[in-house]
């Protein structure tokens, strides 16, 4: 395994930040200063970063959070808005988010201690189911729902793995259930903007086999038993 990847998977920092530490001569392998991020290491090697020994946890762990609205999915925000990492208790290991939810969206967000697992779970090719409950201000035409389910092209982006159905209508609000497997950026909001639907609330309620059940906004829980395919 490359040293930069080892450091990232150990939960110390991102791979890019690991490369910076290596360039700053702060990484040592078996007592020798590491010269390049592509240097190969094994579990038997002693890795020192910033004068501290790090070890690689080979057990993949998973947590689920109820992300509140007005919380941004990033480590640091130039505008000083609250981030998802501000919510995580200080005694937790460094966690890596699996995907993200935008600032005004809420609901299920997953975290892991393993960078490779996070990246694989985010890829559209992984075909992992994502389910959202969306509240719209106004009534919805069934023709529009049918058009979404057939596949849409919006601003040269094709949305074809989206299934939407009407959950309920109670004037003046309509609740929709969106199911998708690609996880494109702002996918639901782009579709709703296209039909000029006004989103009141957007909540992710499921990712793969993991569901948002009995959690309060901001609460994070470790999942003890989970399918590696989610």
QUITALIN-V571819 format. One record per residue. N is the residue number from 0. RES is the residue in three letters. SS is DSSP state (H for helix, E for strand, L for the rest). Layout:
BEGIN
n=(N,N)
res=(RES,RES)
ss=(SS,SS)
END
This chain:
BEGIN
n=(0,1,2,3,4,5,6,7,8,9,10,11,12,13,14,15,16,17,18,19,20,21,22,23,24,25,26,27,28,29,30,31,32,33,34,35,36,37,38,39,40,41,42,43,44,45,46,47,48,49,50,51,52,53,54,55,56,57,58,59,60,61,62,63,64,65,66,67,68,69,70,71,72,73,74,75,76,77,78,79,80,81,82,83,84,85,86,87,88,89,90,91,92,93,94,95,96,97,98,99,100,101,102,103,104,105,106,107,108,109,110,111,112,113,114,115,116,117,118,119,120,121,122,123,124,125,126,127,128,129,130,131,132,133,134,135,136,137,138,139,140,141,142,143,144,145,146,147,148,149,150,151,152,153,154,155,156,157,158,159,160,161,162,163,164,165,166,167,168,169,170,171,172,173,174,175,176,177,178,179,180,181,182,183,184,185,186,187,188,189,190,191,192,193,194,195,196,197,198,199,200,201,202,203,204,205,206,207,208,209,210,211,212,213,214,215,216,217,218,219,220,221,222,223,224,225,226,227,228,229)
res=(UNK,UNK,UNK,UNK,UNK,UNK,UNK,UNK,UNK,UNK,UNK,UNK,UNK,UNK,UNK,UNK,UNK,UNK,UNK,UNK,UNK,UNK,UNK,UNK,UNK,UNK,UNK,UNK,UNK,UNK,UNK,UNK,UNK,UNK,UNK,UNK,UNK,UNK,UNK,UNK,UNK,UNK,UNK,UNK,UNK,UNK,UNK,UNK,UNK,UNK,UNK,UNK,UNK,UNK,UNK,UNK,UNK,UNK,UNK,UNK,UNK,UNK,UNK,UNK,UNK,UNK,UNK,UNK,UNK,UNK,UNK,UNK,UNK,UNK,UNK,UNK,UNK,UNK,UNK,UNK,UNK,UNK,UNK,UNK,UNK,UNK,UNK,UNK,UNK,UNK,UNK,UNK,UNK,UNK,UNK,UNK,UNK,UNK,UNK,UNK,UNK,UNK,UNK,UNK,UNK,UNK,UNK,UNK,UNK,UNK,UNK,UNK,UNK,UNK,UNK,UNK,UNK,UNK,UNK,UNK,UNK,UNK,UNK,UNK,UNK,UNK,UNK,UNK,UNK,UNK,UNK,UNK,UNK,UNK,UNK,UNK,UNK,UNK,UNK,UNK,UNK,UNK,UNK,UNK,UNK,UNK,UNK,UNK,UNK,UNK,UNK,UNK,UNK,UNK,UNK,UNK,UNK,UNK,UNK,UNK,UNK,UNK,UNK,UNK,UNK,UNK,UNK,UNK,UNK,UNK,UNK,UNK,UNK,UNK,UNK,UNK,UNK,UNK,UNK,UNK,UNK,UNK,UNK,UNK,UNK,UNK,UNK,UNK,UNK,UNK,UNK,UNK,UNK,UNK,UNK,UNK,UNK,UNK,UNK,UNK,UNK,UNK,UNK,UNK,UNK,UNK,UNK,UNK,UNK,UNK,UNK,UNK,UNK,UNK,UNK,UNK,UNK,UNK,UNK,UNK,UNK,UNK,UNK,UNK,UNK,UNK,UNK,UNK,UNK,UNK)
ss=(L,E,H,H,H,H,H,H,H,L,L,L,L,L,H,H,H,H,H,H,H,H,H,L,L,L,E,E,E,L,L,E,E,L,L,L,L,L,L,E,L,L,L,L,L,L,E,E,E,L,L,E,E,E,L,L,L,L,L,L,L,E,E,E,E,E,E,L,L,L,L,E,L,L,L,L,L,L,L,L,L,L,E,H,H,H,H,L,L,L,L,L,L,L,L,E,E,E,L,L,L,L,L,L,L,E,E,E,E,E,E,E,L,L,H,H,H,H,H,H,H,H,L,H,H,H,L,L,L,E,E,E,E,E,E,E,E,L,L,L,L,H,H,H,H,H,H,H,H,H,L,E,E,E,L,L,E,E,E,L,L,E,E,E,E,E,E,E,E,E,L,L,E,E,E,E,E,E,E,E,L,L,L,L,L,L,H,H,H,H,H,H,H,H,L,L,L,E,E,E,E,E,E,E,E,E,E,L,L,E,E,L,L,L,L,L,L,L,L,E,E,E,E,L,L,L,L,L,L,L)
END
